[in-house]
Amino acid sequence: MSLGNFDTHANQVPTQQNLLAELSPALKAFYDATVALGVAGQVTTFTLSDFGRTFQPASGAGTDHAWGNHQFIIGDAVKGGDFFGKYPTLALGGPDDAEQRGRWIPTTAVDQYGATLAKWFGVQPGDLASVFPNLAKFSPGDLGFMM
């Protein structure tokens, strides 16, 4: 099954509203199923992307490709209720804007996020450098969002 296309170069607001209206109850149903099966502490659902959208609208009421993005993680092994990384200043030309169009410079590397999940999945700490060869360039290597 395919949910659709989040590449919103046009009509972003109504497109995202429709897509997220489908995604939200599907994720809740999946999580509720893990609870009913007694495995919610052993199943983690997450998004992963280093892709984002510009803050400045493009023609057609959409946005162009950008970098920094937000992810979510669902499951009973997640230390929820907090943000990890630095939330950007949402201002065109602000301190986190790389090109005056709302292309936020990420403060958390995909490697850090992936390594945190990989440790939870059972990758040994000594093997993380092989799986994520750029991890040593970022600190901390474990963001601490998994129990």
N, C-alpha and C positions, 0 to 999 in steps of 0.2 A: 504494500500500500504506500502511496506517496501522498504527502501532505500538501505539497504545492511549492511555490517558488518565493523565497524570501529576498530575491535579488530585485529590490524595489526601486528601479530607476524612475518609475512613474506611479502615481496613485498610492504612495506609501502608506498613509494613515488608514484608508479603508482596507487595503490589502492586508496589512499587518493585523488590523482588528479582526478580520475574518479568519486569518491563519491562527492567530493566538486563541481565538474563541474555539477552534477545533483542538488545538494542542493542549490547552489547559485541562479540559475534562478527560482527555486521553491519558495524560500523565497522572492525574488523580486516580483514575480507574486502575492504571498499572500499579501505582503505589499501594492503593487499597488491596489489590490482589496479593501483593507481597506480604502485607500485614495479615490477611486472611490465611495465607499459606504458612505463616510463621517464619518468613525468611527476610523480613524488612531490614534486619541488621546485616544481611549477607548480600543484598542487592543494592547497587548504587547506580542511579541514572544520572548522566551528566551531559552537558554540551561541551564542545571543544572547537574553538576556531580562533585564528588570529586575524580574522576578517571582520570588518565593521562597516559602518555607513558614515558619511559626513554629517556634521551637524547642520551645515548650510544646505538648504534645499536646492535641488537642481530643477531644470525645466521639467514640466509635467508633474509637479508636486511629488517628486521622488528625491532620492539622494544618490550620490556617487559612492564608489568604493573608498574605503578608508582602512585604518588599522585597528586601534584599540577597541575592545569589545567587552561585553559583560557575559558571564557564563552562569549557569545554575547547576546545582547538584542536589539530588533528592535521595533520601534513604535514611534509615535509622542510625547508620554509622557516621553520618555527617554531623559535624559541629555547626549547626545552623544558626541563623539569626545574626550574622555578622557579615561585613564586607572584608574581603582580603585583597590587598593591593591598595592603591590610592585612587579614589574617585576623582575624575578630572574636573577641572574648573570649566564649566560649560559656558564658555565665552569665545566667540570668534576673535582670533588674535590674542587670546589669553595665554597664560603661561604653559599650557599643555597642548596648544594648537600648533601643529607642525607647519601648516601652510596657509593659515588665515581662512580656512574653509571648515574648520571643525574636524580636522583629522587628528585625533588625540594620539599622543605618543604613549604607548603602553608602559605601565610601570611594573607589570608582572609578566614574566615570560611564559609562553606556552610550555616550555620545558619544566618550569617550576610547578605549574598546575598538573602537568602530566606525571611528573615524578612523585608528587604527593599522592595521586591516585594509584600509580604503579606500586608504591610501597604498600598501600592498602590491599592491592590485588595480590601481593606476595613477592614482588621483586625485592631481592635482598639489597640493602643499602650499598654494598660493595659493587653491585652490578648496575647501579643507576647510571654511572658515567658511560657505560657501554650502550645503554638504551637511549640516554639523552646526552650526547657528546658535548653539548654546549652548556650543560647544567652548571659547571664550575664557574661560569661567567656571571652567575646570578646568585643572590643571597636573599633569603634563605632557600635552600634546596627543597625543603619541605615547608609548605605554607601553613600546615597545622589545621586544615579543615576536616580531617578524617580522624575518627577515634581509634 
